[in-house]
Each structure stands twice: as structure tokens, then as C-alpha cells.
């Protein structure tokens, strides 16, 4: 499953099987959707871990910001990366207790996103980036910098602004979206049209592999009961240790 056409062509050129299927097409719209007339509380939301490549410094000056952060590493997070924010209105991070980044369930994340005028994502290079599509599915536009990795697959001139990696450019785009009256349902509807194309590719391939008519099982958005959010599932394994004694 290749996120971008460039990756797809590169894998095909190695004579390997490949499908152009963006993994963000498998975010669950039952979780990430516009809701019903949510109250806007935040000028922007930034969902990003504490690693340097997320370039938090580009968002330090955004007023009334919702920050959702996390760390993949065990122990105390590197709080230097997020120490420069000037006006955080909501966060799951308490700077007085850097070891305590509170995990938020996807439903809570979606609530915060819906309460924001726009979402920002500021890395230069990374993978597909769930947050960029979570924003759109929740009906808010995206402020992004130019990027490599494929997060712009579902962007268009209506639902996003791609700006230079300068704090003033990011802040100006956030201000623009705060002053616009966009229709969250329309943003969601348009991104779901693009998402269905990728889901259809996977269903077609799975049908070829299994011989089952999966489209009959799918709903109007081509989601089948076997899918889970992000296609992730927690599995507990019992590992036995062999012994010669």
C-alpha cells in the first residue's frame, strides 16, 4: 500500500506488487466527522508529537491554540520542542509535569478538532500523517507547509493553504481561516469522495485475493465491518519459552 504515486511507481519498477492506497483513507468517519454545529473555541489545533521534525516553533505565535501532543519514547518527553508556545488554550500536556502527557481517545481528539477553526501541520518530511486527514474529516481546513510524504493527497484549494515555513505565514493563514465562514459538512463530504477512491482499490484487491464480494458488505463510504480505525487492532500474544531442561 503506497501513499503516493511516486512510491507506487518506485515499487512497481522493482517488479513488486503495489497499490496506490493512502492509509489515511482508513480513518473512521464514525469518529472523525463534523458533528452537529460544534462551538468554535480555538483558532487552530496542532496535533504533533514532541520530535523536532514537527517544527513546533512555526506555531508558537498562534493565539488561542489547542495543542495535542505525544511521545513515542519512554520516560520524560523532550519538552524543549514545545516550550515556546505563547497562548495555549487547550493541551493534554502540563509543562509543570513533563512526564505526564495525557493520552486522549480518538473521540476526544475529534471533539477538540471540531472546536477549532483550522488545523496546522508543519513538518517538512514524514509519512502520511493522520492528523492532516482527521482535520478534514472533522470539517476544518488545513494550514500546511510544503511537504514530502503524501499528506497532501486529500488537499485542494478550498480545504487547505500551503504556506512557506515561516511563523508569520502560518499565522496569517490561520487568521484567514478564522475570518472565513466555511461549511464543515462540505469539507467532510468532499474529502470522503477522495477517500472512497482509495477504499475501493483495497476492496477490489481483497476481492481478487479472497473471491468474496466485499462491496456487498460495504456501506455507502465503502467501509466494511472488518475495518477498524487506522486499520489498527490491539492483539495480545502469549509467548512460550522453550527450554531444554
C-alpha positions in Angstrom: 0.0 0.0 0.0 1.7 3.1 -1.3 0.8 6.6 0.0 1.9 8.5 -3.1 2.0 7.8 -6.8 5.8 8.3 -6.7 6.1 5.5 -4.1 3.7 3.4 -6.2 5.8 3.8 -9.4 9.1 3.1 -7.5 7.7 -0.2 -6.0 6.3 -1.2 -9.4 9.7 -0.6 -11.0 11.2 -3.1 -8.7 8.7 -5.7 -10.1 6.8 -5.9 -6.8 3.1 -5.8 -6.3 1.9 -2.3 -5.3 -1.3 -0.4 -4.8 -1.8 3.3 -4.6 -3.8 3.3 -1.4 -3.4 6.1 1.1 -3.5 4.8 4.7 -5.4 7.8 5.9 -8.4 6.6 3.9 -9.0 4.2 6.8 -9.6 6.7 9.5 -13.1 6.0 10.8 -15.7 8.7 9.8 -17.9 7.5 12.6 -15.3 9.1 14.9 -13.9 11.9 12.6 -16.8 13.8 11.3 -18.1 17.4 11.6 -20.7 16.7 14.3 -23.7 18.9 14.7 -23.0 22.7 15.0 -19.9 22.5 17.3 -19.0 25.6 19.1 -15.7 27.0 17.9 -13.3 27.5 20.8 -9.8 27.6 19.3 -8.2 29.5 16.5 -6.3 26.4 15.5 -5.4 22.9 16.6 -1.9 21.4 16.3 -1.7 17.6 16.7 2.0 16.7 16.7 4.4 14.7 18.8 7.4 16.3 20.5 10.0 15.4 18.0 12.0 18.2 16.3 10.8 17.3 12.8 7.3 18.5 13.7 8.7 22.1 13.7 6.5 23.3 16.6 8.3 26.6 16.5 6.4 27.6 13.4 3.2 27.6 15.6 4.5 29.3 18.7 2.8 32.6 17.9 -0.7 31.3 17.1 -3.2 32.7 19.6 -5.8 30.6 21.3 -4.2 27.3 20.2 -5.3 23.8 21.0 -2.2 21.6 21.3 -2.4 17.8 21.3 1.0 16.2 21.7 2.5 12.9 22.5 5.8 11.0 22.6 6.8 7.7 21.1 9.7 7.4 23.6 9.5 6.1 27.1 10.2 8.4 30.0 10.1 12.2 30.2 9.3 13.9 26.9 11.6 16.4 25.4 9.6 19.5 26.4 12.1 21.9 24.8 10.3 21.4 21.5 7.1 22.8 22.8 8.3 25.2 25.4 7.9 28.3 23.2 4.1 28.4 22.8 2.7 31.7 23.9 -1.0 31.1 24.1 -2.3 27.6 24.6 -6.0 27.4 25.2 -6.1 23.6 25.5 -3.5 20.9 25.8 -3.1 17.4 27.0 0.3 18.4 28.3 1.2 20.1 31.6 4.6 21.8 31.4 4.8 21.5 35.2 4.7 17.8 34.9 6.6 16.9 31.7 6.3 13.2 32.4 2.5 13.3 32.2 1.3 13.7 28.7 -2.3 12.6 28.9 -3.4 10.1 26.3 -6.6 11.2 24.6 -9.0 8.8 23.0 -9.8 9.4 19.3 -13.3 10.6 20.1 -11.8 13.3 22.4 -9.3 14.3 19.8 -12.2 14.7 17.3 -14.1 16.9 19.7 -11.1 19.3 20.0 -10.6 19.3 16.3 -14.3 20.1 15.6 -14.0 23.0 18.1 -11.1 24.6 16.1 -11.3 26.9 13.1 -8.5 25.1 11.3 -5.7 22.6 11.8 -2.0 23.1 11.3 0.6 20.5 10.3 4.2 21.8 9.8 6.7 19.0 9.2 8.8 19.1 6.1 9.1 15.3 5.6 7.1 12.5 7.2 4.7 9.7 6.3 1.0 10.1 5.6 0.2 12.0 8.8 -3.1 11.0 10.3 -3.8 14.5 11.7 -4.0 16.2 8.3 -6.9 14.0 7.3 -8.5 13.9 10.7 -8.8 17.7 10.4 -10.6 17.5 7.0 -12.9 14.6 8.1 -13.9 16.7 11.1 -14.8 19.5 8.7 -12.0 22.0 9.3 -9.4 23.3 6.8 -5.6 22.7 7.0 -2.7 25.0 7.2 0.4 23.1 5.9 3.9 23.8 4.8 5.3 22.3 1.6 5.9 18.6 2.4 7.1 15.3 1.2 5.4 12.0 2.3 1.9 12.2 1.0 -0.2 14.1 3.5 -1.4 16.5 0.7 -3.2 13.7 -1.1 -6.6 15.0 0.0 -5.8 18.7 -0.1 -7.3 21.2 -2.6 -7.5 24.9 -3.0 -10.7 25.1 -0.9 -9.8 23.0 2.1 -6.1 23.9 2.7 -3.4 26.6 2.4 0.2 25.6 1.8 2.4 28.3 3.1 6.1 28.9 3.5 7.8 27.6 6.7 7.7 31.0 8.4 5.8 31.7 11.6 4.2 34.8 10.1 3.0 32.9 7.1 1.4 30.2 9.3 -0.2 32.8 11.5 -1.6 34.7 8.5 -3.2 31.5 7.1 -4.7 30.7 10.4 -6.1 34.2 10.6 -7.6 33.9 7.1 -9.4 30.7 8.0 -10.7 32.2 11.3 -12.3 35.0 9.3 -13.9 32.7 6.7 -17.3 31.0 7.1 -16.6 27.5 5.7 -19.1 24.7 5.7 -17.8 21.8 7.7 -20.2 19.3 6.2 -19.0 20.3 2.7 -15.3 19.9 3.6 -16.1 16.4 5.1 -18.2 15.5 2.0 -15.5 16.4 -0.5 -12.7 14.6 1.4 -14.9 11.5 1.7 -15.3 11.4 -2.1 -11.5 11.2 -2.4 -11.2 8.7 0.4 -13.7 6.3 -1.3 -11.4 6.0 -4.3 -8.7 4.6 -2.1 -11.0 2.3 -0.2 -12.3 0.9 -3.5 -8.8 0.0 -4.6 -8.3 -2.1 -1.4 -11.7 -3.7 -1.7 -11.1 -4.7 -5.3 -7.7 -6.2 -4.4 -9.1 -8.1 -1.4 -11.9 -9.4 -3.6 -9.3 -10.8 -6.1 -7.4 -12.4 -3.2 -10.4 -13.9 -1.4 -13.1 -14.4 -4.0 -15.6 -12.7 -1.7 -17.9 -9.8 -2.8 -16.8 -7.3 -0.2 -18.6 -4.4 -1.9 -21.9 -6.1 -0.8 -20.7 -5.8 2.8 -19.6 -2.2 2.5 -21.6 0.9 3.4 -22.0 4.0 1.3 -18.5 5.1 2.2 -17.0 1.7 1.3 -16.3 0.8 4.9 -16.7 -2.9 5.8 -17.3 -4.3 9.3 -13.8 -5.8 9.3 -12.2 -2.4 9.2 -11.0 -0.6 12.3 -9.9 3.0 12.8 -6.5 3.3 11.0 -6.7 -0.4 10.3 -5.2 -0.9 13.7 -6.1 -3.6 16.2 -4.5 -4.4 19.6 -3.6 -8.1 19.9 -2.2 -9.7 23.0 0.2 -12.5 22.4 1.2 -15.3 24.8 4.8 -16.2 24.1 6.1 -19.5 25.2 9.8 -20.0 26.0 11.2 -23.4 25.0 13.6 -25.0 27.5 15.9 -28.0 27.3 15.7 -28.6 31.0 
